[in-house]
Amino acid sequence: MSRQTQAIIHADALLHNFKSLAAIAPSSQSMAVVKADAYGHGAVNVARILQHVSSQFAVAIIEEAIALRDAGISAPVVVLEGAHQAKECQMAFQHNCILVMHCEEQLQWLNNCPENQRPHIWLKVDSGMHRLGFAISDIEDMTKKYRHLLSEQTVIATHFACADDVDNGFTASQLSAFKRVADAIGLPTSVANSPATVNWPASRNAWNRLGVGVYGGAVSTANNVGVEIYPAMTLRSSILAVRTIAAGEGVGYGQTWVASKPSKIATVGIGYADGYPRHCKNKTPVMVRGKRAFLAGRVSMDMITIDVTHIDNVSVGDEVELWGQNVPIQEVAACADTIDYELMTRVSQRVPRIVKYL
Ligand SMILES: Cc1ncc(COP(=O)(O)O)c(C=O)c1O
C-alpha cells in the first residue's frame, strides 16, 4: 500500500463501549446495530469483535444481514426496515433473520409465505417520530388480526426522535404512549437506542439497540453521563508535500484561505472522495506531531491543505489524525455543519479499515 490513509478500528474501544452501555441496563439484553457497514467501521469486523458480547445484531436491510451470514456470523439479525419486497420474507427465513414489520403490506407478504417458511418478526409502533411503524391506534388490532404470525421471539418496538436531548420532553411522551399499548399487548418490548439507554432509564426494556455509542459517538446533550465511551475509529493520513507561501497568497480551490503572514502549508492525502467532508470550514482541527493544526483552504477530492506554520520540523510522511482520540469526531462534524453519524458512515471504501486489537 502506498498512501497512508487509513481508518484504524479499535477493537478494545468497541468492546469497552458495548459492554459499558450494556452494563447500565443489566435487566435488558443489548444488541449492536451494525447497519451501514457498522457506521463505517466494517460490519463484518465489528460483528466478529462483538459476537461474544452481542447475542444478536441489527441491520437496516436484508442485504446487510446476508453479508454477515456470508462472513460466517451466525447470531440472529434483526432487519430494522423489514422487507422492502415480498420475496425478502423467505430470504429472512433462510438466513435466520428477524424482520421488523412496520406496515400491513409487510404482514400480508408474510401471511402469503408458506407457513413453515416464515421468519420471526418484531412489530414496530410509531410512537411519534412518524417515520416507520403502525399507528398507536392500530397496533392492538393488528396484533390480534395477525396473531398467527407472531412467535415467542416477537417484540414490540418503537424508536425515539430526540433521545440524545435530555431537556426534550418529547421522549417521555413517546415512552408513555408506547407503554400504554405495549402493556395492553403484553409482548416484550424494544425501545432504546444508545442515547436513550444512557439518558432515559425507563426506556431500557427487553432489548436495547445500541448504535452510535458503540462507535464512540455522542449520546447525550448532558455533560456528565456516567458512562465513558471512546472513539472506535481513528481516521488518519500523512503529509505528501510541505511548502512555504508569502503573506497574501491564497490556498486551494477558490482561494478561500489567504495567508496573513508567511505560512507553512502541508498537503495531506485525504479528500472528500475518502469521506472527509467537503463542507469542513477553514480552521477545522487536525493533529500533527502532537499539536493541533487547522484546515487552510477547501477540501479537494483527494487532498486537504493545513496550516502548520506553528509546528516545527513538519515533513513529508508525517502522520495526520483527522479524527480519533485527539481530534473528537464531533468537533469535525460541527465544522462541517453535520453530525458524527454522517462522518462515520461516509468514510469511503477507498480507505482501508485496519482493525487494531490493542
Ligand atoms: C430503529 C433504530 N434502532 C436503533 C438505532 C441505533 O441508534 P443509535 O445509533 O442512535 O444508537 C437506529 C439508528 O439509527 C435505528 O434506526
The ligand as an SDF file (V2000), in Angstrom:
LIG
                    3D

 16 16  0  0  0  0  0  0  0  0999 V2000
  -34.6150    1.6920   14.5270 C   0  0  0  0  0  0  0  0  0  0  0  0
  -33.2640    2.0110   15.0570 C   0  0  0  0  0  0  0  0  0  0  0  0
  -32.8780    1.4800   16.2250 N   0  0  0  0  0  0  0  0  0  0  0  0
  -31.6710    1.7390   16.7650 C   0  0  0  0  0  0  0  0  0  0  0  0
  -30.7670    2.5680   16.1260 C   0  0  0  0  0  0  0  0  0  0  0  0
  -29.4360    2.8770   16.7730 C   0  0  0  0  0  0  0  0  0  0  0  0
  -29.4460    4.2120   17.1700 O   0  0  0  0  0  0  0  0  0  0  0  0
  -28.1490    4.9420   17.7530 P   0  0  0  0  0  0  0  0  0  0  0  0
  -27.1170    4.8620   16.6930 O   0  0  0  0  0  0  0  0  0  0  0  0
  -28.5990    6.3440   17.9730 O   0  0  0  0  0  0  0  0  0  0  0  0
  -27.7790    4.1960   18.9980 O   0  0  0  0  0  0  0  0  0  0  0  0
  -31.1300    3.1480   14.9050 C   0  0  0  0  0  0  0  0  0  0  0  0
  -30.1960    4.0550   14.2430 C   0  0  0  0  0  0  0  0  0  0  0  0
  -30.4920    4.9270   13.5080 O   0  0  0  0  0  0  0  0  0  0  0  0
  -32.3960    2.8600   14.3550 C   0  0  0  0  0  0  0  0  0  0  0  0
  -32.7970    3.3910   13.1990 O   0  0  0  0  0  0  0  0  0  0  0  0
  1  2  1  0
  2  3  1  0
  2 15  2  0
  3  4  2  0
  4  5  1  0
  5  6  1  0
  5 12  2  0
  6  7  1  0
  7  8  1  0
  8  9  2  0
  8 10  1  0
  8 11  1  0
 12 13  1  0
 12 15  1  0
 13 14  2  0
 15 16  1  0
M  END
$$$$
